[in-house]
């Protein structure tokens, strides 16, 4: 009896195999989506308990409860047991009420005022799995819930940020409906305003992404080699900045989720950014990868600076992600980073959390899932860490505006 393992037959038509498997997977995903979300269904958003609403509004729970009892502002939903909750829209109504009745010098609306410039935050990392998209999504949603007008830009062809906000790149984003449409080099270029979509968060809009974004990576070197960049407007690294400038008056903050590679898309984002947030998982391989990324980035940006690129940033920070404080090597790596980068490392790390990873399984964020889906300690620990990180970043944005 021949016990030798059977050698798998060589695959001659590998392209057809991959195309067939991709189509099969796409069909299954589409079927799953139709079962979970009927056609034309929009992603919903849970209600926020009184304590959560108060935190996002910047008031105490007692004060918000008293306003409710007095019938002032948006009136919450009240359960038979007396528990109060607000929709995101009602929180915005309450924010307007608070702003209208605030003392002189006190503001509850977080919109830009006077000469405060648009903040454009590029979230970057060279290595996948660093929590880049998760961090970008939670930051954008936190800023929206605290009253900022936010535009999230999905610059990653994998389009996970779009999927998190209910836009499946395969089914919901058609040709010329990504940022590529606003920065392309031919006569099919579209105004950015036509591409922006609302999300389930009242203050948050999205420029979705899909594989079409890779066209910019292919087009740019060809245009540069042919010397035609001038025929289509300014050089490649200014095109994203020009597109954002066309909608700047509508937003306070732009969050850009960059692809995990140093290509023309990432370089364009960094050249158009006023701030850069680098996510890093505190493991040796990840830090080594980040070291290579920083070396390449520095060289590339130096070249772009010589070509007229804007390299001025209000701030640059490293965000430690998926951190386990009980892990000795991780703790040592964080200490190592702080010794090198000093205050460029955010004070608050994002802890590794079952709540965040489980929420991601259903394309949700921590701000979308219900607390009762987890043990109270697990959820509260994750939310406390997430709010601490995002509040620290919001403070950097406000500082760049000159606010105390």
N, C-alpha and C positions, 0 to 999 in steps of 0.2 A: 504494500500500500504506500503510495507516494504521499508523504507528510509535508513535502515542501510547500511553503505558502504560495498561493496563486499570484502571479505577477499581474497587476492591473494593466489592462490594454491601454496602449498609448492613445492619448487624445489628439486626434489629427485636426479636428475642426473646433479648436478651443474657443474661437470667437463666437461660433454658433452656440456652443455649450453655455457660455457666459450670458449671451443675449437671452437664450431660452430660460435660464435660471433667474435672471433679472426680471423677465416678464412674468414668470410664475410667482415670484415673490411679490412683485408689484400688484398682481391680481389678488393675492391673499391679503395684502395690506389694505387694498381698496375695499375688499369684502368686509374685513374687520372694522374699518372706519365707518362703513355704511351701517353696520350693526350697532356700533357705539354711538354714532352721530348721524341722524337722518340728513338727507340732502338739504342744503341751505341752513342747516342748524349752526348757530353761533355759540362759541364757547361761553359758558356762564361764569359767574363769580359769586362766591358765597357771601353771606352777610357777616359783618364784623361785630363782635361783642362790644359792649359799652367800653370796657377797659382798653380794648384794641383801638377803637375809634378815638378815644380820648388821647391815646399815645400818638396816633398819627396826626391829630388836630393840634397837639401841643398844649392841651389843657388837662386838668385833673379829672379823674372819674367822677368825683363828687360834684364838681362844677357842671360837667356835662349832664349828670343825672338831674341836678336841680333845674337846668334849662329845660329838660324834658318834662319835668313835673309842672313847670310854669307854662308849658306850651309854647316855648320860644324856639325859633329855628326849625330845622327839619325834625319831624316827630318820628321816633324809631318804632320798630315792631316790638310789641311787648307780649311775652308769653303769659299764660295763666299764673305761673309762679313769679311773675314780675321781672324776668330777665329781659333786658333791652338789647336790641341789635340794630345796626345801621347798614344799609347798602352803601356801596362806594359812591353812588350818585347822591345819596342823602348826606354822606360825609362832606361832599363838595358843597351842598346847599348850606350845611352847618358852617363850613369854613367861610362862605360868603357872609353869613349872618354875623359870625364873630368878627370878621374884618370890618364890616360896616359899623359895628358897635364898639370897636376897640378904642382904647385910650390913644391919644396922640403919641406917635412913635412906636406903637405896638402893631405888629403885622402878623396875620395868620395866612395870608396869601403869599406863597413863596415865589411868585413870578419875578422875573428880572425887572429892575427899576433903574431909571435914569441911564447912565452910561455903562451899566453892567453888561459885559459881553457874553455872548453865547458860549457855554461850556461844552466842549466836544471831548468826550472821554473815550479813548481807544483802549479796549481790553485785549491784551495780546499774550501769547505764549507760543513758543516754537514747538512744544511737545503736546500732543493730545493727552487728555485725561487729567489735566491740571485743574479742572473745575472752571475753565474760562467762560463757557457759555452759561453755566449755572450761576456764576457770579454776575455776569452781565445781565441776565434775566432778573435776578433778585434785586440788583441795584436799580434797574430801570423801574421795576414795580414799586420798590420802596420810595423812590423819588416821586413817582406819580401819586402814591397814597399819601405822601406828606405835602402835596399841593404844588409840585413842580409840573410844568408842561414838558413832557419827555417824548423824544423821538428815538426809537431803537432802530438801528440799522444792522440787518443781518448781512454781513460781508463774507460769511463762510459758505462756500458752495454746498457743504453738507446740510446747512439750513436748520440746525437744531433749534436755534432761537425762534425761528418761524414756527416750527412744529410745537414748541412749548406754548406759543400764543394762539394755537388753533389753526394754523395755516400749513397744511401738508404740502411740501414742495412739489411732489409729483402730481397732485390733483388740484390744488388751489392756486398755484402760481404758474401762470402761462408765459408764453414767449413775450419778451420785452416788458416784463412786469417786476423785475428786480432792479437793484441799483445800476446794473449794467446799462439799462435803458437810458439812464440820466448821464452816463459818463462815456458812452460809446463814441466811436470816431466817425460814424457815417451819418447819413441824413435821416436815419430812423431814431435818432436821439429824441428823448421825451423830457418834458419838464418833470422835476422830481415830485412836484405837488400831485401829479397825476398817478403816481405809483404808491403814495402813502396810504396806509389802511388803518382804520380804527381797530382797537383791541377790546377785550372785555374789561379793561381798566379805563375809567373815564379820561384820565389825563395822559394816557399812553397811546402813541401811534407807532406803527411799524412799517419799515421798508423791508419786505420779505426777500428771501433769497432762494436760490436753487442752483443746479449745476450750470446754468447759463452764465453765472459770474465768471466761470473759467474762461469765457470768451475774451474777457479783458486781459487775462494773462497771456492769451495767444495773440491778440490784436496788437498790444502795445509794442512788443519788440519788432514786429513787422513794420508798424508805422514809424517807429524810431529809425529803423534801418533804412527805410525809404526816404527819410527826411521830410515826412509829411505832417509831423505833429503840428506845425504852424498852420497848416491848412484847415485843421479841425479845432482850432482854439489853442489854449495854452498847453504846455507840456503835461504829461500824464499825471504827475503828482499834484497838480493844482485842480484837476477836474472834479474830484470829490469835494474839495473845499468850495469850489464855485457852485456846485449843486446844492450844498448845504446853505450857502449864503442866500439862495433864492427863497428859502423857507425860514430863515433865521428869526424873523419877527414873530413866528408862531410858537416858538419853543424857548425853554430856558436851558435845557440840557439835552445833548445828543449822546447816546451810548452806542458805540460801534463794537460789535462782536467780530473780531478779525479772524481770518483763517489761521490754522496752526502751521504757518509757513511764512517765510520772508519773501513774498512775491510782490508784484506790482500793486495788488489790492491792499496788502498790509502797509506797504510804503506810502501809498496814497492816504490811507487812514491816519498814519502817524504824522504825515506832513500837514494834514488838515486838522489835527488834534490840538487842543489847548492843554490836555492832560493825558498821561499814559498810566494805565494800571496793568501791571505784570503779575499774573497769577503763577504761583509756584507751589508744587507739592513738596514738602520737606523730606525728600528721599535723595540719596546720593546721585542716582542716575538722572533724576529730574533736575537737580541743581547743576550737574555736569552739562546737561542739554541746554539749560538756561545760559550757562557760561558761553557756549558756542553761539547761542542766539544773540547775546549781548555784543560779542565780538563782531559778528556779521552786521548787526544792526548799526553799531557805531561807525563801521567803515562805510556802509551804504549811506547813512544819513550825512556823513561828512562829504561824500560825493554829491549828494543832492543839495546840500547847503551851498556848495560851490556853483551849482547850477541854478541857484535862486530859490531853493526850497525854504519854507518857513520852519525853522527848528526851535522856535520859542515856545516853551511850555510853562504853564502856571505851576504845575506840580507833576512829579513822577513818584509812584509808590509801588512797592512789592506787596502783594497780598498772599499770605500763607494760607493755603487751602487744604481741606481734608486732614486737618491736624488732630492727632490723638495725643493729648498731654500726658497720657500714661505710657507712651512709647518712648523709651530712653533715647534711641538713635534720632528720632524725629525732634525731640526736645534739644538735643545737641546741635542738630542741623539748624534749627531756628535760632539758637544762641549764636551760632557761627555766622548766619546771615545778618543778624543784628549787629554783630561786632564789625562787620565789613560795611554794611550799607546804612548803619546808624538809623536816623529818623526817616530814611526813605522806605523802611519797612513799616507797614501799618501796625499800630500798637495792638489792635485786635485781630487775632487769626480767625479764620472760619473753621470751626470744628468739624471733624468727620461725624456724620449723623445718619442714623437709620431713617429718620423722618424725611430728610432731604432726598436720599437715594430711593426710598419707597415712593415718594411723591413723583419723582422723575419717571418711575415705571409707567405712570398714567399721563405723562406729559403735563405735569402740574408742578407748581412751585410751593414753597412753604407758605406763601401768602394766600394760596388758593385752597389748600387742603384744610379740612376741618380738624380741630384739635382732638375730637373724640375718636379719630382714626388711629391714634397712637396713645401710649401711656402718657400721662400728664407730664411726668418728669422728662421723658424723651423729647416731646414736642417743645416744652418750655425751654429746655436747654438749647435746642437748635435755634429757636426763635430769638432767644436772648443773644446768642452769638451772631446771628444774621443781622439783627437790628444794630448791634454794636459796630459791626463792620461797616454797614451802610450809613449809619449816623456819622461815623468818622469820615467817610468819603464825602458825605453831604457837607460836613463842616469845612472840608478842604475847598469845595465848590463855593461856599459862602465866603470863605476867606479870600478866594480869588476875586470875588466881587467887591471886596472891601468891607464886608459886614463883620460885626463882632461875633 
